């Protein structure tokens, strides 16, 4: 136990978490939270609002740069205020000393909204997406088309997955790290399957028709550009994840900036190349009309192995929900 002064000036005991996350685990945490289902689904929305291949790729790159700046700003705060909790700790440190009640209020409101509204809703959506992508290929093989029965099964699977995530995070940080490192690797593999499938079509088959269109059909209205960035930034959401667990990172003043400087450019490169892959295989109308672009891509490129894409999305979303719950409990 450590002792420090409270806002009233009285000494209090403070629980310090063990520093068990190294650089590799911090990078994996960033990748786990940022790569969910967005890049497998949202390319259709981004392309629809940009109107052209060239502008779409620029938006995806710009979203990565914006995320990098935001993450580095949080890294600076994380080194100045080396406590877990991200925004909660920053609000408390900034406003807490100003007034014994009103000064604490912003961090109090933020933490309650985060814990009871935004993060539970986010995890619920992600875990239902996991269940959807895990169950649907099985239903197709088993020829299960009863919508009521299938929906019950999906919800039951989602509930079991949520229970498993809770158990993992309650057990120990070491167990979480081991499992998350595995899922982090699976995410990268799923992205690389899409990228190499697209590169094969682009280089070997010579499918360059969409890419040669460049900026034809670009939409320049502020509304469309804003919506395009909204769709792109949704896929990058989670760039502050590492600052939620500052107290558990070894040498945070070094490893937090490094983990951000490594993970965000990797994710940006993966997202841009995945979009190039989609555009090398699918026509623009197909991308815009697809509910899940990656699944349509897999059916076109992988043939009988197309189930790998829904499986990859399922693993990606499970790992994302696992890491979100891990971070928000801090």
ChimeraX attribute file (.defattr): number of C-alpha atoms within 10 A of each C-alpha:
attribute: neighborCount
match mode: 1-to-1
recipient: residues
	/A:1	8
	/A:2	8
	/A:3	10
	/A:4	11
	/A:5	11
	/A:6	13
	/A:7	18
	/A:8	9
	/A:9	8
	/A:10	8
	/A:11	11
	/A:12	13
	/A:13	11
	/A:14	12
	/A:15	9
	/A:16	12
	/A:17	15
	/A:18	11
	/A:19	15
	/A:20	13
	/A:21	23
	/A:22	18
	/A:23	20
	/A:24	15
	/A:25	21
	/A:26	28
	/A:27	23
	/A:28	25
	/A:29	30
	/A:30	26
	/A:31	32
	/A:32	29
	/A:33	27
	/A:34	26
	/A:35	26
	/A:36	28
	/A:37	23
	/A:38	20
	/A:39	26
	/A:40	27
	/A:41	20
	/A:42	25
	/A:43	29
	/A:44	25
	/A:45	22
	/A:46	27
	/A:47	26
	/A:48	22
	/A:49	23
	/A:50	26
	/A:51	22
	/A:52	21
	/A:53	24
	/A:54	19
	/A:55	23
	/A:56	29
	/A:57	21
	/A:58	13
	/A:59	22
	/A:60	26
	/A:61	18
	/A:62	16
	/A:63	22
	/A:64	25
	/A:65	15
	/A:66	13
	/A:67	22
	/A:68	21
	/A:69	16
	/A:70	13
	/A:71	23
	/A:72	19
	/A:73	13
	/A:74	24
	/A:75	28
	/A:76	15
	/A:77	17
	/A:78	28
	/A:79	17
	/A:80	11
	/A:81	16
	/A:82	20
	/A:83	22
	/A:84	24
	/A:85	22
	/A:86	24
	/A:87	19
	/A:88	21
	/A:89	20
	/A:90	20
	/A:91	18
	/A:92	18
	/A:93	16
	/A:94	15
	/A:95	16
	/A:96	20
	/A:97	15
	/A:98	13
	/A:99	12
	/A:100	12
	/A:101	11
	/A:102	13
	/A:103	18
	/A:104	20
	/A:105	16
	/A:106	17
	/A:107	21
	/A:108	15
	/A:109	11
	/A:110	13
	/A:111	17
	/A:112	11
	/A:113	13
	/A:114	15
	/A:115	14
	/A:116	10
	/A:117	11
	/A:118	12
	/A:119	16
	/A:120	17
	/A:121	13
	/A:122	13
	/A:123	20
	/A:124	16
	/A:125	15
	/A:126	23
	/A:127	28
	/A:128	22
	/A:129	20
	/A:130	29
	/A:131	24
	/A:132	21
	/A:133	22
	/A:134	21
	/A:135	19
	/A:136	18
	/A:137	16
	/A:138	12
	/A:139	13
	/A:140	10
	/A:141	8
	/A:142	9
	/A:143	9
	/A:144	12
	/A:145	11
	/A:146	9
	/A:147	9
	/A:148	8
	/A:149	10
	/A:150	16
	/A:151	14
	/A:152	11
	/A:153	15
	/A:154	21
	/A:155	15
	/A:156	14
	/A:157	19
	/A:158	23
	/A:159	16
	/A:160	14
	/A:161	19
	/A:162	20
	/A:163	11
	/A:164	13
	/A:165	20
	/A:166	14
	/A:167	12
	/A:168	18
	/A:169	19
	/A:170	12
	/A:171	10
	/A:172	10
	/A:173	17
	/A:174	13
	/A:175	12
	/A:176	20
	/A:177	22
	/A:178	11
	/A:179	14
	/A:180	22
	/A:181	20
	/A:182	14
	/A:183	23
	/A:184	23
	/A:185	14
	/A:186	19
	/A:187	25
	/A:188	18
	/A:189	13
	/A:190	18
	/A:191	24
	/A:192	15
	/A:193	19
	/A:194	24
	/A:195	20
	/A:196	14
	/A:197	21
	/A:198	26
	/A:199	21
	/A:200	16
	/A:201	18
	/A:202	19
	/A:203	11
	/A:204	9
	/A:205	12
	/A:206	11
	/A:207	18
	/A:208	15
	/A:209	14
	/A:210	18
	/A:211	15
	/A:212	11
	/A:213	12
	/A:214	15
	/A:215	15
	/A:216	12
	/A:217	13
	/A:218	19
	/A:219	16
	/A:220	12
	/A:221	10
	/A:222	9
	/A:223	10
	/A:224	17
	/A:225	20
	/A:226	13
	/A:227	16
	/A:228	26
	/A:229	19
	/A:230	16
	/A:231	24
	/A:232	26
	/A:233	21
	/A:234	16
	/A:235	23
	/A:236	25
	/A:237	16
	/A:238	22
	/A:239	23
	/A:240	24
	/A:241	26
	/A:242	31
	/A:243	30
	/A:244	23
	/A:245	27
	/A:246	29
	/A:247	21
	/A:248	22
	/A:249	24
	/A:250	17
	/A:251	15
	/A:252	26
	/A:253	16
	/A:254	13
	/A:255	22
	/A:256	27
	/A:257	20
	/A:258	17
	/A:259	23
	/A:260	27
	/A:261	17
	/A:262	14
	/A:263	21
	/A:264	23
	/A:265	16
	/A:266	14
	/A:267	20
	/A:268	20
	/A:269	15
	/A:270	19
	/A:271	26
	/A:272	19
	/A:273	20
	/A:274	25
	/A:275	25
	/A:276	22
	/A:277	23
	/A:278	28
	/A:279	24
	/A:280	25
	/A:281	26
	/A:282	21
	/A:283	12
	/A:284	18
	/A:285	11
	/A:286	16
	/A:287	24
	/A:288	20
	/A:289	12
	/A:290	18
	/A:291	16
	/A:292	19
	/A:293	21
	/A:294	28
	/A:295	21
	/A:296	18
	/A:297	26
	/A:298	22
	/A:299	15
	/A:300	14
	/A:301	18
	/A:302	15
	/A:303	10
	/A:304	10
	/A:305	10
	/A:306	18
	/A:307	18
	/A:308	17
	/A:309	23
	/A:310	23
	/A:311	20
	/A:312	25
	/A:313	29
	/A:314	25
	/A:315	22
	/A:316	30
	/A:317	29
	/A:318	29
	/A:319	29
	/A:320	30
	/A:321	26
	/A:322	28
	/A:323	26
	/A:324	22
	/A:325	20
	/A:326	21
	/A:327	22
	/A:328	18
	/A:329	12
	/A:330	16
